[in-house]
């Protein structure tokens, strides 16, 4: 999926027919710059709970009981080396609620709302269902995110929205957002004053959820492939689990797995809400190359799923996971 296909979900691509060619050319140059430019690094803020320590946060709907204007957030991750999409990277997001509060801190200790993570699909994309965030004194309305390209390299940054568009949401929903319009704009925010265009997400109405949808593209170091850190290098000494093929698949697919030593393995399937929906394979396998078949058998709806491998041999226990897409 290219940039223009991605923007179609916001309705922006449809206006191309009435825009002069010289403007379209400039727009194309800006798109390429946005897609293939490294996202600026920002502070994680005082509220970056470690989402990796609790699998509970692996979810698309992060609202829990929080009220606010519904927001469907899509993010696309690109490797700036060749503008290739980054598949199977983990994306954490966190935000404040409509009153400017973060779960887990101050009066919200013990709460977990508006935090979650997903794994990018074959198009390098993740999707979350949340609410439009509020704001708090000194900061413009914003989202935090962290992208884990490997165990050795991750990107921490933030994004915001067009000033007029986000304040229009607050103005139209005074009951939901009692703090009113956001007095801080992009230009005078202490962190995002140089955000345009790399850290400004789109906004468009979405009648299906009775709110809005937003799209945001991020450039990270990479060439469309995952990086290698300590854990990846340790796994590589024991096994190599490949991407299922075909992917996306219709009914049946195969997962390649190469073992350096004989091992007991268990490969499980999870949906994007973190629910275990089945076992792909469980048993002992000798060293060597294996092709593990998987048949949906009409049991699974179309969509994205995570297949997770747990491997145990005389050297220890190792894990890896990737995403597959069922047509």
C-alpha positions, -999 to 999 in steps of 0.1 A, spaced: 0 0 0 16 33 -10 12 67 5 -18 77 -16 -37 45 -9 -30 50 28 -45 85 26 -76 73 9 -90 64 43 -90 101 52 -106 112 19 -76 133 10 -66 114 -21 -99 119 -38 -93 156 -44 -63 150 -67 -84 153 -99 -90 190 -92 -55 200 -81 -31 215 -107 -1 193 -117 24 217 -102 8 214 -68 5 177 -71 42 175 -79 50 195 -48 27 173 -28 45 142 -41 78 156 -31 65 164 4 50 129 7 84 113 -2 101 135 23 76 126 50 77 88 43 115 86 39 127 110 66 136 99 101 110 109 127 124 134 152 131 118 186 111 133 215 110 127 252 89 98 263 74 122 289 69 115 326 44 88 319 60 60 297 48 29 315 66 -1 302 40 -18 280 62 -48 273 60 -62 308 23 -70 306 7 -88 277 -26 -72 288 -16 -41 267 -16 -61 235 -49 -48 222 -64 -26 195 -92 -10 217 -74 9 244 -103 29 257 -115 7 286 -142 30 302 -128 63 292 -152 87 276 -144 110 246 -149 114 209 -141 80 193 -109 80 172 -96 52 149 -59 57 147 -38 41 119 0 43 118 23 31 90 60 25 97 85 29 69 122 21 67 140 53 55 168 33 38 146 24 9 111 36 19 102 0 24 74 -8 49 85 -23 82 66 -55 90 65 -72 124 77 -42 144 60 -34 177 43 -1 181 34 12 216 11 42 220 -1 61 251 -21 92 256 -39 113 282 -77 111 287 -102 139 281 -92 156 314 -54 156 306 -46 126 329 -25 95 323 -33 61 336 -8 48 362 2 81 377 -9 105 405 -47 101 410 -47 74 383 -23 49 399 -35 13 393 -54 22 361 -44 11 326 -65 30 302 -54 45 269 -22 24 265 -15 -4 242 6 -20 215 2 -37 182 25 -54 156 27 -40 121 11 -61 93 23 -69 58 17 -32 49 37 -19 78 5 -7 95 -12 -9 129 -46 3 140 -60 14 174 -94 23 186 -92 51 212 -107 85 220 -95 119 209 -71 130 237 -75 160 259 -47 184 269 -30 196 300 -13 230 308 19 237 288 15 210 261 -4 209 229 -28 179 225 -6 149 215 0 112 213 32 94 225 45 64 207 75 40 207 85 18 177 107 -13 185 127 -21 153 148 -45 174 158 -51 210 187 -28 204 169 0 185 137 18 191 122 52 183 104 73 209 84 103 196 51 122 196 26 135 171 -2 161 172 -29 175 149 -38 206 130 -46 233 155 -79 244 140 -91 208 134 -84 196 170 -99 227 186 -130 222 164 -135 188 181 -132 204 216 -156 232 207 -182 208 193 -181 185 224 -180 208 255 -195 182 278 -169 156 269 -140 180 270 -146 203 300 -112 220 297 -124 236 264 -102 245 235 -64 239 237 -46 272 243 -13 258 231 -6 254 194 21 236 174 42 267 170 46 274 207 46 239 221 80 232 238 84 198 222 66 199 188 74 235 176 93 220 146 68 192 140 54 202 106 50 181 86 66 150 101 47 150 134 12 161 124 -14 134 118 -45 137 95 -80 140 109 -113 132 91 -148 123 102 -157 86 105 -194 79 105 -189 42 113 -176 49 148 -194 82 153 -161 101 156 -129 106 136 -101 87 120 -65 97 119 -36 85 98 1 90 107 32 78 89 66 73 106 101 69 91 126 48 111 161 34 105 158 4 83 153 -10 48 120 -28 52 136 -55 74 140 -59 112 171 -49 130 193 -71 151 199 -66 188 209 -89 217 178 -110 218 176 -114 181 212 -125 179 206 -151 207 176 -164 189 196 -167 157 220 -191 175 191 -215 181 166 -211 153 152 -190 124 115 -186 120 105 -171 87 75 -152 74 45 -174 65 39 -179 28 17 -170 11 9 -139 31 -18 -128 30 -32 -163 27 -66 -178 18 -73 -209 38 -38 -224 41 -3 -211 46 31 -225 56 56 -212 83 93 -220 77 113 -229 107 150 -239 109 164 -254 141 201 -254 150 194 -281 176 166 -304 184 139 -288 205 104 -289 219 84 -262 203 49 -247 207 35 -223 181 3 -205 191 -20 -181 174 -33 -149 189 -58 -123 177 -52 -86 179 -70 -84 213 -44 -107 228 -66 -137 229 -51 -172 223 -72 -186 195 -54 -218 188 -23 -239 186 -5 -241 152 19 -269 162 32 -285 194 58 -312 196 95 -321 193 114 -315 161 150 -324 151 176 -300 139 172 -289 104 147 -271 81 110 -276 86 78 -264 69 49 -261 94 15 -260 76 -14 -241 90 -50 -244 78 -76 -219 89 -102 -245 82 -130 -219 82 -124 -213 119 -109 -178 117 -123 -146 103 -103 -125 78 -78 -103 95 -44 -101 112 -31 -127 137 2 -132 156 19 -166 155 42 -170 185 69 -196 188 81 -209 222 112 -231 218 129 -250 246 161 -270 242 192 -278 263 204 -242 260 172 -225 274 138 -211 264 135 -188 234 106 -169 218 97 -151 186 66 -139 169 54 -126 136 21 -114 121 1 -133 94 -29 -120 75 -59 -141 66 -79 -130 35 
